[in-house]
């Protein structure tokens, strides 16, 4: 029997309340419901969609857990900033019902896949929705060589390097000086963090590329690879971090909230002219 999976950030009372409201409505419409735990993936065979109640952090964790299942995810915004999550919790049932009725568009966003390798063996790996940050575990200056498809791109003395998906271009990479990318762009972004140079710039490369990051022989620092700011992979002294496109993307049900450009305009205030006292007689 087809069913809907519900997952909420239990630390947010509003998220738990929204889940209970949707569960009651689904059961009233004779639709089977399964409540998911943030700690384990449940079988998605027969699942119509996964509804996630929380902020962007909750969505990122759920997306990594269910990335390889292909189940569509409808994020319900119950957080603070919520750039990825679109649907508002005040009309949560209408959003869920519209998704079940096929009235909402489903699209796939590219995800990244990070692996830590040593002596030709993968010792740890994880998918990433937003970004992979390779930085010194003690937050000190570190030497990093960045290769793309085997070619050396740059050798940085920096706090670290962010490799971001288009979705992740609005996160840590933006704070480090990177550009915004539309989520449909098929590219990844390489951005140094506080590089000790006047010439460091972000680099946009094809999503088909393979990024390799390592501390060169004799270089300073021991690094970690942090996934979406939530999962940390230790990197041995002679280890390398590889970042490539994940074989599966994030299948999102587009909510009824603002479009990408509306979010850029309203939340980032792109191009806004700030005038303390409007002067209607001023013509420029």
SULBELVEN-V534241 format. One record per backbone hydrogen bond with DSSP energy under -1.0 kcal/mol. NH is the residue of the N-H (numbers start at 1). CO is the residue of the C=O. E is the energy in kcal/mol with one decimal. If there is no record, write none. Layout:
# SULBELVEN-V534241
nh	co	e
NH	CO	E
NH	CO	E
This chain:
# SULBELVEN-V534241
nh	co	e
3	46	-1.4
4	32	-2.2
5	49	-2.5
6	34	-2.4
7	51	-2.5
9	53	-2.2
10	8	-1.0
12	9	-2.0
16	12	-2.0
17	13	-2.6
18	14	-2.2
19	15	-2.2
20	16	-2.1
21	17	-2.0
22	18	-2.2
23	19	-2.8
24	20	-2.2
25	21	-1.9
26	22	-2.8
27	23	-2.4
28	24	-1.8
29	25	-1.5
30	27	-1.4
31	26	-2.8
34	4	-2.3
36	6	-3.1
47	44	-2.8
48	3	-3.3
50	72	-3.0
51	5	-3.1
52	74	-2.2
53	7	-2.8
54	76	-2.2
59	55	-1.9
60	56	-2.8
61	57	-2.0
62	58	-2.2
63	59	-3.0
64	60	-2.0
65	61	-1.9
66	62	-2.3
69	66	-1.5
73	251	-2.7
74	50	-2.9
76	52	-3.6
77	87	-3.5
78	54	-2.5
87	75	-1.1
89	77	-1.0
91	88	-1.1
92	89	-1.2
95	91	-1.5
96	92	-2.3
97	93	-3.0
98	94	-2.1
99	95	-2.1
100	96	-2.4
101	97	-2.0
102	99	-1.2
103	98	-2.7
107	252	-2.5
109	250	-2.8
112	128	-2.9
113	244	-2.8
114	126	-2.9
115	242	-2.5
116	124	-2.9
117	240	-2.9
118	121	-2.5
121	118	-1.5
123	116	-2.9
124	116	-1.1
126	114	-2.4
128	112	-2.8
132	163	-2.5
133	226	-2.5
134	161	-2.7
135	224	-1.8
137	222	-1.6
139	136	-1.9
142	158	-2.9
143	220	-2.2
144	156	-2.8
145	214	-3.2
146	154	-2.8
147	212	-3.0
148	151	-2.6
149	210	-2.8
151	148	-2.0
153	146	-3.2
154	146	-1.4
156	144	-3.2
158	142	-2.4
159	193	-2.6
161	134	-2.2
162	191	-3.2
163	132	-2.6
164	189	-2.7
165	130	-2.6
170	167	-1.0
171	168	-2.0
175	171	-1.6
176	172	-1.7
177	174	-1.6
178	173	-2.9
185	182	-2.1
187	185	-1.5
188	205	-2.3
189	164	-2.8
190	203	-2.9
191	162	-2.9
193	160	-3.2
196	157	-3.4
197	195	-2.0
203	190	-2.5
205	188	-2.6
207	186	-1.3
209	206	-1.9
211	243	-2.9
212	147	-2.9
213	241	-2.6
214	145	-1.8
219	216	-2.8
224	135	-2.6
225	233	-2.7
226	133	-2.9
227	231	-3.9
228	131	-2.5
230	227	-2.9
231	227	-1.9
233	225	-3.3
235	223	-1.2
239	236	-2.0
240	117	-2.5
241	213	-2.7
242	115	-3.0
243	211	-2.6
244	113	-2.2
246	111	-2.7
250	109	-3.0
252	107	-2.8
253	73	-2.9
254	105	-3.1
263	259	-2.4
264	260	-2.4
265	261	-2.3
266	262	-3.0
267	263	-2.8
268	263	-1.1
270	264	-1.5
272	269	-1.8
282	279	-1.7
